[in-house]
Amino acid sequence: MDVVAVARSLQPLVRAHADDGERNRRLSDPVRKAMATAGLFRMGAPKVYGGEEVDPRSMIRAIEAISEADGATGWTLMIGVETVGIAFAALAPEAAAAILGEHPDVVFSGSINALGRARRVDGGYVVDGRWQYASGCDGADFFWGGCQVIGADGEIERTRRGHPVSVQVIVPRAHYTVIETWQAAGLCGSGSHDVEVSNVFVPAERVTDLYGAGMRVDSPLYRMPPYSRLAFNKVGVATGIARAAIDAFAALATEKTPFTTSALLRERPQAQMAMAEAEARLRSARAFVFEAVDAVWDAARSDRPATPEERAMVRLASSHCCAEAVHAVETVYAQAGITASFPSSPLERLSRDVRVVPQHVMVAPSAIPAAGRVLLGLDPGTIVF
């Protein structure tokens, strides 16, 4: 399956529903259904269960293509791809096969932050909790949420080193509540609301243990460092939005005659410089990501652990690229004039959307000095690496 071609074929539909998503603060149902039916949400899931299990470059480029049409839709797809892919690779084989067998077009939302409490009972866990920023949760079929494990004595179970024991639980849509809290300025249509679960039984077969049992599927995609995967897929959202902004500016520059002048915007040296700078920033940062991701992917295919330096490069490249995407959009936005400030201009939404991406911890600026520590022979100084 050529996931990039499929994503590009859906761009007109995504664009047609982008305003609805922005207004309703959730992904439009026709778009979600089309992406699910086309198999895009399954592109990171194991082949053995019916997933596509595509290579990292293809995954990034497919997310990028959807994000060119609408950043919020691209973000929701990205979260769905990550949760379906990682959750199914970590599930017991029988449970993973059963869920995909019953729901071939399954859509997941999730948050692996251990904000829930999972109390051990016979046959599974009773779960309570509330998770923030659960992108796409309202229309998902399942929610995958991280929980601290509560023992029979009512206390948090701990590892030998004293860290809380955590698991991740899969809860059907009918058993969780969406609390509409997503009032952010950008990526409005991602519907990144809170999810609440109250006294819900989750059978053991629908529980994963990322930090214990880990992945149960042994193939290259699931040998990759999990935090590398959680970083590089976000790049596709940022670069897709930035590409749309550069293209929108180019179109504007061929039509707009700035106030007090008689020449088109594209004749201005400042506009020409902005266009060139934005292209250079985006293309070079994107190339760095692919170079770094290819190295970790080659390690996974060779069945060897990625080195600390290779992992550091992925985190550095991903955070750097998201920052450069913001700079690229800001550069062309500044030369577009007051036109860019109105909702009628695509640059208005694009400038809001792109700024949200590097707010995520996986691609935040904080990953850059952590990578620098590793490159200088130190530990990263964070467990999220």
C-alpha positions in Angstrom: 0.0 0.0 0.0 1.4 3.4 -1.0 0.3 5.4 2.0 1.7 8.6 0.7 -0.4 8.4 -2.5 -3.5 7.4 -0.5 -3.0 10.4 1.8 -2.6 12.8 -1.2 -5.8 11.4 -2.7 -7.7 12.4 0.4 -6.4 16.0 0.5 -9.5 17.5 -1.3 -11.8 15.9 1.2 -9.6 17.0 4.2 -9.6 20.6 2.9 -13.3 20.6 2.4 -14.0 19.7 6.0 -11.2 21.7 7.6 -13.5 24.6 8.6 -16.0 22.2 10.2 -13.2 20.7 12.3 -12.0 24.1 13.3 -15.5 25.3 14.3 -16.5 22.1 16.1 -13.1 21.4 17.7 -13.1 17.8 16.6 -12.3 15.8 13.5 -15.2 15.6 11.0 -16.7 12.2 10.8 -16.5 11.9 6.9 -12.7 12.6 7.2 -12.1 10.2 10.0 -14.1 7.5 8.2 -12.3 8.0 4.9 -8.8 7.9 6.5 -9.8 4.8 8.5 -11.3 3.0 5.5 -8.3 3.8 3.4 -6.0 2.2 6.0 -4.1 5.3 7.1 -4.7 4.7 10.9 -3.3 1.2 10.4 -0.1 2.2 8.7 1.9 1.8 11.9 0.2 -1.5 13.1 1.8 -4.9 12.7 1.3 -6.8 9.5 0.7 -10.0 11.4 -2.6 -8.5 12.7 -3.7 -6.8 9.4 -1.7 -3.6 9.7 0.4 -2.0 7.1 3.7 -1.7 9.1 5.2 0.9 6.8 8.7 2.3 7.0 9.3 5.5 9.0 9.9 7.7 5.9 6.6 6.7 4.4 4.8 7.2 7.7 6.2 10.7 8.1 5.4 11.6 4.5 1.8 10.4 4.7 1.2 12.4 7.9 2.8 15.3 6.1 0.5 15.0 3.1 -2.6 15.1 5.3 -1.2 18.0 7.3 -0.6 20.0 4.2 -4.4 19.9 3.7 -5.2 20.6 7.4 -2.8 20.5 10.3 -5.4 19.5 12.9 -6.4 16.5 10.8 -2.8 15.6 10.3 -2.2 15.8 14.1 -5.2 13.5 14.8 -4.0 11.0 12.2 -0.5 11.1 13.7 -1.8 10.3 17.2 -4.0 7.6 15.9 -1.1 6.0 14.0 1.1 6.1 17.1 -1.5 4.6 19.5 -2.7 1.9 17.1 0.8 0.9 16.1 2.4 0.8 19.5 -0.6 -0.6 21.4 -1.1 -3.4 19.0 2.6 -4.4 19.0 2.5 -4.5 22.8 -0.8 -6.4 23.1 -1.2 -10.1 23.6 -1.4 -11.6 20.1 -4.9 -13.1 20.6 -6.3 -9.7 21.8 -4.7 -7.7 19.0 -6.0 -10.1 16.4 -9.5 -10.1 17.9 -9.7 -6.3 18.0 -8.5 -5.8 14.4 -10.6 -8.7 13.3 -13.8 -7.1 14.7 -12.7 -3.5 13.8 -10.6 -3.5 10.6 -11.0 0.2 10.4 -10.3 0.8 14.0 -9.4 4.3 15.3 -7.5 4.8 18.6 -6.9 7.8 20.8 -4.5 7.7 23.7 -2.2 9.1 26.3 0.5 6.9 27.9 1.0 9.3 30.7 0.2 7.3 33.9 -2.6 9.6 35.0 -5.1 6.8 35.7 -5.3 4.3 38.6 -5.6 0.6 37.7 -6.6 -1.5 40.7 -5.8 -5.2 40.4 -8.9 -7.5 40.5 -9.5 -11.1 39.3 -9.1 -11.2 35.5 -7.9 -7.7 35.0 -8.1 -4.2 36.5 -10.7 -1.7 37.6 -9.7 1.7 36.2 -10.3 5.3 37.2 -8.7 8.4 35.8 -8.6 11.5 33.7 -6.2 12.2 30.9 -5.5 15.5 29.2 -4.9 16.2 25.5 -6.4 13.0 24.1 -6.5 14.1 20.5 -9.3 12.6 18.4 -10.9 11.0 21.5 -14.5 11.9 20.6 -14.6 9.9 17.4 -12.2 7.1 18.4 -13.3 3.5 18.9 -11.0 3.0 21.8 -8.9 5.0 24.3 -5.4 3.7 25.4 -4.4 5.2 28.7 -1.5 4.9 31.1 -2.2 4.0 34.7 -0.4 3.5 37.9 -1.1 0.1 39.3 -2.8 -0.1 42.7 -2.2 -3.2 44.8 -4.6 -5.0 47.1 -3.5 -2.8 50.0 -4.6 0.3 48.1 -1.1 1.6 47.7 0.8 2.2 44.4 2.9 -0.7 43.5 6.6 0.1 43.0 9.5 -1.5 41.2 12.7 -2.5 43.1 14.1 1.0 42.3 11.0 2.6 43.9 9.4 3.8 40.6 5.6 3.4 40.3 4.5 0.3 38.3 2.4 1.4 35.3 0.4 -0.3 32.6 -1.8 0.9 29.7 -5.4 0.0 29.4 -7.7 -0.2 26.3 -11.2 1.2 27.0 -14.0 1.2 24.4 -15.7 4.4 23.5 -18.9 3.6 25.3 -16.9 3.3 28.6 -15.2 6.7 28.7 -16.4 10.3 28.8 -15.1 13.1 26.8 -14.8 16.4 28.7 -14.6 19.3 26.2 -11.5 21.2 27.4 -9.7 21.8 24.1 -9.8 25.6 23.7 -6.4 26.1 22.3 -5.7 28.7 19.6 -4.2 26.2 17.2 -4.9 22.7 15.9 -8.5 23.3 17.0 -9.9 20.5 15.0 -7.8 17.9 16.7 -10.3 17.6 19.5 -7.6 17.2 22.1 -10.1 17.1 24.9 -9.9 15.3 28.3 -10.9 11.7 28.7 -12.4 10.4 31.9 -12.9 6.8 33.0 -14.7 5.9 36.2 -14.8 2.4 37.7 -14.4 0.5 34.4 -13.3 -3.1 34.4 -10.6 -3.8 31.8 -9.8 -7.5 31.2 -6.1 -8.4 31.4 -5.9 -9.3 27.7 -6.6 -5.6 26.9 -3.7 -4.3 29.0 -0.2 -3.5 27.7 3.0 -3.2 29.7 5.4 -1.0 27.7 7.9 -0.7 30.5 7.9 -4.3 31.5 6.9 -6.9 28.8 7.4 -4.3 26.1 6.7 -5.1 22.5 5.4 -8.6 21.6 6.0 -8.2 17.9 9.6 -8.6 16.8 10.1 -6.7 13.6 12.1 -3.6 12.7 9.4 -1.0 13.3 8.8 -2.2 16.9 12.5 -2.5 17.6 12.9 1.2 17.2 13.3 3.2 20.4 9.8 4.2 21.4 10.6 7.8 22.1 12.2 8.2 18.7 9.0 7.1 17.1 7.0 9.4 19.3 9.2 12.3 18.1 9.7 11.8 14.4 6.0 11.3 13.5 5.2 14.8 14.9 7.6 16.2 12.4 5.3 15.4 9.5 2.6 17.6 11.0 5.0 20.6 11.3 6.5 20.2 7.9 3.1 19.7 6.2 1.8 22.9 7.8 4.9 24.8 6.8 4.7 23.5 3.2 1.1 24.7 3.0 2.2 28.1 4.4 5.0 28.6 1.9 2.7 27.6 -1.0 0.0 29.9 0.3 2.5 32.8 0.4 3.7 32.1 -3.1 0.2 32.2 -4.4 -0.5 35.4 -2.5 2.7 37.0 -3.8 1.6 36.5 -7.4 -1.8 38.2 -6.7 -1.3 40.9 -4.1 -0.2 44.5 -4.8 0.9 46.0 -1.5 -0.5 49.3 -0.4 1.4 52.4 -1.8 3.0 50.3 -4.5 2.2 49.4 -8.1 4.2 46.2 -8.2 3.1 42.7 -7.1 4.3 41.4 -3.7 6.7 39.0 -5.4 8.7 41.9 -6.8 9.7 43.0 -3.4 13.2 42.0 -2.3 11.9 41.3 1.2 9.4 38.9 -0.2 11.9 37.1 -2.3 14.3 36.8 0.7 11.5 35.5 2.9 10.5 32.8 0.3 14.1 31.7 -0.1 14.8 31.6 3.6 11.6 29.7 4.4 12.4 27.1 1.8 16.0 26.7 3.0 14.9 26.3 6.6 12.2 23.8 5.9 14.0 21.6 3.4 17.3 21.4 5.3 15.6 20.6 8.6 13.4 18.0 7.0 16.5 16.4 5.4 18.2 16.2 8.7 15.2 14.3 10.2 15.2 11.7 7.4 19.0 11.3 7.8 18.7 10.7 11.5 15.6 8.5 11.2 17.2 6.4 8.5 20.2 5.6 10.8 17.9 4.3 13.6 15.8 2.4 11.0 18.9 0.7 9.6 19.8 -0.3 13.1 16.4 -1.8 13.7 16.5 -3.7 10.4 19.9 -5.1 11.4 18.5 -6.2 14.7 20.9 -4.1 16.8 20.1 -1.5 19.4 20.4 2.1 18.2 23.3 3.9 19.8 22.8 6.7 22.3 24.2 9.1 19.6 21.8 7.8 17.0 18.8 8.2 19.3 20.1 11.7 20.2 20.2 12.7 16.6 16.6 11.7 16.1 15.4 13.8 19.0 17.7 16.7 18.0 16.6 16.6 14.4 12.9 16.3 15.3 12.9 19.2 17.8 15.0 21.3 15.5 12.8 20.6 12.5 9.6 21.6 14.3 11.3 24.8 15.5 12.4 25.5 11.9 8.9 24.9 10.6 7.6 27.6 12.9 10.4 30.0 11.8 9.6 29.2 8.1 5.9 30.0 8.6 6.7 33.2 10.6 9.1 34.4 7.9 6.5 34.3 5.1 3.7 35.4 7.4 5.6 38.6 8.2 5.9 39.5 4.6 2.3 38.8 3.7 1.1 42.0 5.4 -2.2 42.5 7.2 -3.9 40.1 4.7 -2.4 37.2 6.7 -4.2 38.2 9.9 -7.7 37.6 8.5 -9.5 34.2 8.7 -10.0 34.4 5.0 -6.2 33.9 4.6 -4.9 30.3 5.0 -1.8 31.8 6.6 -3.9 32.9 9.6 -4.8 29.4 10.7 -1.5 27.9 9.5 0.5 30.3 11.7 -1.6 29.3 14.7 -1.5 25.6 14.0 2.3 25.3 13.5 3.1 26.9 16.8 1.3 24.1 18.7 3.4 21.3 17.4 6.7 22.1 19.3 4.7 22.5 22.5 4.6 18.7 22.7 7.2 17.3 25.0 8.5 14.9 22.4 9.6 17.7 20.1 9.9 20.6 22.5 13.0 22.7 22.7 14.0 20.9 25.9 15.0 17.8 23.8 17.8 19.9 22.2 20.1 20.3 25.2 19.3 16.7 26.2 20.7 15.6 22.8 23.7 17.9 23.3 24.4 16.1 26.6 24.5 12.8 24.9 26.7 14.0 22.1 29.2 15.3 24.8 29.3 11.8 26.4 26.8 12.5 29.2 23.4 10.9 30.0 20.4 12.8 28.6 19.3 14.0 32.0 15.7 12.8 31.3 13.9 9.5 31.1 11.9 10.7 28.1 14.7 10.0 25.6 
